[in-house]
Amino acid sequence: MSPASPSAAATRLGLAATLLLPTAFFLGACSVIGGETCDGTKDELKRLAAQPLLDAAPARATAPSNYRGVAITTGCDDGSSGQPWLHADRLYAYPGTIEEVIKHYSEEAKAAGWQFEHDPSPDAAPVAVEGACWTRTEKDRHLLLNVDTRVEAYSPRPEADGGIAYEVSIGTTRDGNNDDNEATCWH
């Protein structure tokens, strides 16, 4: 068998480049379009996890029965656009009402210098209370404290043993600002 001619090798090389070039361009474009990543956020996540309000639950609040031994968790969500969202979260079970929980956190947050955030939606209708949030600026970072009873996304779903389950979360964007209004309340 004779070796392939130089022109056949060049044709195969050209075909391979034609097939691989769009893939290389696409993968490179994804990393450029995707914006910032969560790389290098470990120290900020530790600082968020040390926020005192994550441990400031009302009396009689405990970890949900199926989450005993789980304390504060942290995470960084780096979606396809904008700044990654850094957060520290803690789940609780409480034998009372969400209104009692919100009253408790309102007092704790106010004492710690947090400002209550109203629902900015013009269509906000008076519905069942699901949570509340507060903001503050600390060390040039815009922080968001959120208390939320919508814990259905947890797997397994937190068991409250006849009471309510709720999450306390403190978060910030990777760069710590709120210029693009990504760090807003959700409830």
C-alpha positions in Angstrom: 0.0 0.0 0.0 1.4 3.4 -0.9 1.5 6.3 1.5 -1.2 8.9 1.1 -0.3 11.7 -1.2 0.5 15.1 0.2 -2.6 16.6 -1.4 -4.9 13.9 0.3 -3.3 14.6 3.7 -3.8 18.4 3.2 -7.5 17.7 2.3 -8.1 15.7 5.4 -6.3 18.3 7.6 -8.5 21.0 6.0 -11.6 19.0 6.6 -10.7 18.4 10.3 -10.0 22.1 10.8 -13.3 23.0 9.1 -15.2 20.6 11.5 -13.3 21.6 14.7 -13.1 25.4 14.2 -16.8 26.1 14.8 -16.7 23.9 18.0 -13.6 25.7 19.3 -15.3 29.1 18.5 -18.5 28.0 20.2 -16.8 26.8 23.4 -14.7 29.9 23.6 -17.7 32.1 23.1 -19.6 30.4 25.9 -16.9 31.3 28.4 -16.9 34.9 27.2 -20.7 35.2 27.1 -21.1 33.4 30.5 -19.4 36.3 32.4 -17.8 35.8 35.8 -17.4 32.5 37.5 -17.3 31.3 41.1 -13.5 30.8 41.1 -11.9 32.5 44.0 -15.0 33.0 46.1 -14.1 30.8 49.0 -13.2 33.6 51.4 -16.3 35.6 50.7 -18.5 32.4 51.2 -16.8 31.9 54.6 -17.6 35.5 55.5 -21.2 35.1 54.5 -21.4 31.8 56.6 -20.2 33.7 59.6 -23.0 36.3 59.5 -24.7 36.2 63.0 -28.3 36.3 61.7 -28.0 32.9 60.3 -27.8 31.6 63.9 -30.4 34.1 65.3 -33.4 31.8 65.1 -36.4 32.4 67.4 -36.7 30.3 70.6 -38.1 26.8 69.9 -36.7 26.8 66.3 -34.6 23.7 65.5 -33.1 22.0 62.5 -35.8 20.1 60.5 -36.0 16.6 61.8 -34.6 15.2 58.6 -31.8 17.8 58.5 -30.4 17.3 62.0 -26.6 17.9 62.0 -26.8 20.1 58.9 -25.8 23.6 59.9 -25.0 26.4 57.4 -24.4 25.6 53.8 -22.9 27.9 51.2 -23.0 28.1 47.4 -22.2 30.1 44.4 -24.6 30.2 41.5 -22.9 31.4 38.3 -25.7 31.6 35.8 -25.2 32.4 32.1 -25.2 36.2 32.6 -24.4 38.7 35.2 -22.5 38.4 38.4 -22.4 35.0 40.2 -24.7 34.9 43.3 -22.9 33.9 46.6 -25.0 32.7 49.5 -25.0 31.1 52.9 -28.2 29.3 54.0 -29.7 27.6 57.0 -32.9 25.6 57.4 -35.1 25.7 60.4 -38.3 24.1 61.7 -40.6 26.3 63.9 -43.7 25.2 65.8 -45.4 28.6 65.3 -46.3 30.8 62.4 -44.3 32.6 59.7 -45.6 35.9 61.0 -43.9 35.1 64.4 -40.7 34.2 62.6 -40.8 37.4 60.5 -41.4 39.5 63.6 -38.4 37.9 65.3 -36.1 38.5 62.3 -37.4 42.0 61.9 -36.3 42.8 65.4 -32.9 41.0 65.1 -32.2 42.6 61.7 -33.1 46.1 62.8 -30.8 45.8 65.8 -27.9 44.6 63.5 -28.4 47.6 61.1 -30.4 45.8 58.3 -33.1 47.7 56.4 -36.5 46.1 55.6 -37.1 45.7 51.9 -40.6 46.1 50.6 -41.9 44.2 47.6 -41.0 46.4 44.6 -43.5 44.8 42.3 -46.4 47.1 41.4 -48.6 44.0 41.1 -47.9 42.8 44.6 -51.2 41.7 46.0 -52.0 40.9 49.6 -51.4 37.1 49.7 -50.3 34.7 52.3 -47.0 35.7 53.7 -44.1 33.5 52.5 -41.2 35.5 53.7 -39.4 38.8 54.0 -36.0 40.3 53.3 -33.7 43.0 54.5 -30.6 44.6 53.0 -27.5 46.3 54.2 -24.1 47.4 53.0 -21.1 45.9 54.8 -17.4 46.4 53.8 -18.6 47.9 50.5 -20.8 44.8 49.7 -24.6 44.9 49.2 -26.0 42.0 51.3 -29.4 40.5 51.2 -31.0 38.7 54.2 -33.9 36.6 53.2 -36.4 34.5 55.3 -38.5 32.3 53.1 -40.9 29.4 53.7 -40.8 28.2 50.1 -38.5 25.2 50.7 -40.1 22.8 48.2 -36.9 22.8 46.1 -34.9 21.1 48.9 -34.5 17.3 48.5 -35.6 15.9 50.7 -38.2 18.4 51.6 -37.5 19.7 55.2 -39.8 18.1 57.8 -41.2 20.6 60.3 -43.2 18.1 62.5 -46.4 20.0 62.5 -44.9 23.5 62.3 -43.3 25.4 59.4 -40.0 25.0 57.7 -38.1 28.0 56.6 -34.8 29.1 55.2 -32.6 32.0 56.3 -30.2 33.1 53.5 -27.6 35.8 53.3 -26.3 36.5 49.8 -24.4 39.0 47.6 -23.2 39.2 44.1 -19.6 38.2 43.4 -18.5 41.9 43.0 -20.7 43.0 46.0 -22.6 45.7 44.2 -26.2 46.1 43.3 -25.7 48.2 40.2 -27.7 45.8 38.0 -30.4 45.1 40.6 -29.7 41.4 40.7 -29.5 41.4 44.4 -33.2 42.1 45.1 -35.7 40.5 47.4 -37.6 37.5 46.2 -40.8 36.5 48.0 
